Amino acid sequence: MDYLNNIPTSRKNKHLNDFERGQIELLHKQGYSPYAIGKILNRAPNTIRNELKRGTVTQIKAL
């Protein structure tokens, strides 16, 4: 077996790009769970949860 072509690339400490953020938003709106989105994008589910949490705004007090 030739291991030179089968070395997995590490995604550690890599930022999400705009395309991935768009994919997260689209898949979340379609009802996918953070775990399922992580599997699709080859990212940790916690990364997806953090990105979803970062993109939402909670209203504290209504005027």
N, C-alpha and C positions, 0 to 999 in steps of 0.2 A: 504494500500500500504506500502510495506516495504522500507523505505528510506535508510536503511543501505547499501543496494547493489546498489543503484541508485545515489550515490553521485558523481557528476562530479569531475574529477581530474583537478586541475589547472595546466596549462602549463606555467604560468607566470615565467619569468626569467630562462627559461630552454634553454640550448644551442642546436643547431642543431647537430645531430650526423652525422657520415660519410654516413650512409645509406640514411638519409633524403637528404643530399647534393647531393648524386648520383641520387636520385629520382627527385630532382628539375632539375638537369641537363638533365636527360633523358626526362622528361615531357616537358621541355622548348624546346628541340630539336624537339619534336614531334608536337610543335605548340600550346601547352596549354598556356593560359594566366596566369599571376601571381595570379589572383583571383581564377581561376580554380585549380591551383596547391595548393593554400592555403586551398581550400575546401577539396581536396583529402587528404592532409597531416594534416589537422586539425590545421593549422597555419594561422596567419594573413597575408593578401596579402602584407602588407608592409615588413614583414620579408622576404618573397620570393623575392620581388623587391630588397631589400638591398643585399640579398645573390647573386642575379644575377648581380647586379651592382658591387659587390665586386669581382666577378669572371671574369669580363671583363677588358680588357686593351685597352685604346684608344691611338692611335699613334698620337703624336703631330706633329712631323716633319719627313717626309720621307727623307732618305739619297739618 
